[in-house]
Amino acid sequence: MEKKRFKFVIPVMVIVAIGSVYMLRNYYAEVPAIEQLLITICATLGSGVLAYFLFPQQGENKIDDRGPY
C-alpha cells in the first residue's frame, strides 16, 4: 500500500466522519441513531475509497501520461 496516499485519505475520512455526525445530529435528528451510525460509516468508507483512487501518486511521471500532441 502507498503510504503517501494515506496522507490525504485519512484526513478526508476524518473530515467526512465529523461532518456527517454534525449534520445528522443537528439537521436530521428524527433519523434513528443506528441509521445515523450506518450512514456515517458508509460515508466515511466511501470517501476513503474515492480519495484513494482519485488522488494521484507522488512521483508518477510516466511518458505514457502525456497528451495527444
KOLPANU-561826 format. One record per residue (C-alpha): residue number from 0; residue in three letters; x, y, z. Coordinates in nm, 3 decimals. Layout:
! KOLPANU-561826
R seq type xx yy zz
R NUM ala X Y Z
...
END
This chain:
! KOLPANU-561826
R seq type xx yy zz
R 0 met 0.000 0.000 0.000
R 1 glu 0.110 0.354 -0.071
R 2 lys 0.183 0.543 0.250
R 3 lys 0.196 0.871 0.061
R 4 arg -0.165 0.837 -0.049
R 5 phe -0.279 0.779 0.308
R 6 lys -0.153 1.125 0.400
R 7 phe -0.454 1.252 0.206
R 8 val -0.701 0.968 0.254
R 9 ile -0.707 0.960 0.635
R 10 pro -0.776 1.334 0.681
R 11 val -1.051 1.319 0.418
R 12 met -1.214 1.030 0.602
R 13 val -1.192 1.213 0.936
R 14 ile -1.342 1.532 0.792
R 15 val -1.628 1.337 0.633
R 16 ala -1.698 1.148 0.955
R 17 ile -1.705 1.465 1.166
R 18 gly -1.920 1.647 0.911
R 19 ser -2.159 1.354 0.884
R 20 val -2.207 1.325 1.260
R 21 tyr -2.253 1.702 1.293
R 22 met -2.510 1.727 1.016
R 23 leu -2.704 1.419 1.118
R 24 arg -2.725 1.524 1.483
R 25 asn -2.822 1.887 1.415
R 26 tyr -3.029 1.883 1.097
R 27 tyr -3.171 1.529 1.084
R 28 ala -3.242 1.444 1.448
R 29 glu -3.551 1.242 1.351
R 30 val -3.334 0.973 1.190
R 31 pro -3.281 0.683 1.434
R 32 ala -2.938 0.656 1.597
R 33 ile -2.847 0.320 1.439
R 34 glu -2.922 0.455 1.092
R 35 gln -2.717 0.767 1.165
R 36 leu -2.427 0.540 1.258
R 37 leu -2.466 0.335 0.939
R 38 ile -2.483 0.650 0.725
R 39 thr -2.167 0.785 0.890
R 40 ile -1.977 0.458 0.843
R 41 cys -2.078 0.425 0.477
R 42 ala -1.995 0.788 0.402
R 43 thr -1.656 0.760 0.571
R 44 leu -1.556 0.438 0.395
R 45 gly -1.692 0.559 0.060
R 46 ser -1.498 0.884 0.080
R 47 gly -1.183 0.693 0.174
R 48 val -1.210 0.464 -0.127
R 49 leu -1.281 0.754 -0.363
R 50 ala -0.996 0.961 -0.223
R 51 tyr -0.755 0.666 -0.252
R 52 phe -0.823 0.622 -0.621
R 53 leu -0.868 0.988 -0.719
R 54 phe -0.564 1.143 -0.551
R 55 pro -0.256 1.096 -0.772
R 56 gln 0.051 0.914 -0.653
R 57 gln 0.361 1.117 -0.583
R 58 gly 0.641 1.088 -0.835
R 59 glu 0.436 0.920 -1.106
R 60 asn 0.564 1.090 -1.421
R 61 lys 0.535 0.835 -1.697
R 62 ile 0.591 0.906 -2.064
R 63 asp 0.255 0.742 -2.139
R 64 asp 0.077 1.015 -1.938
R 65 arg 0.146 1.284 -2.199
R 66 gly -0.139 1.422 -2.400
R 67 pro -0.200 1.363 -2.769
R 68 tyr 0.013 1.638 -2.925
END
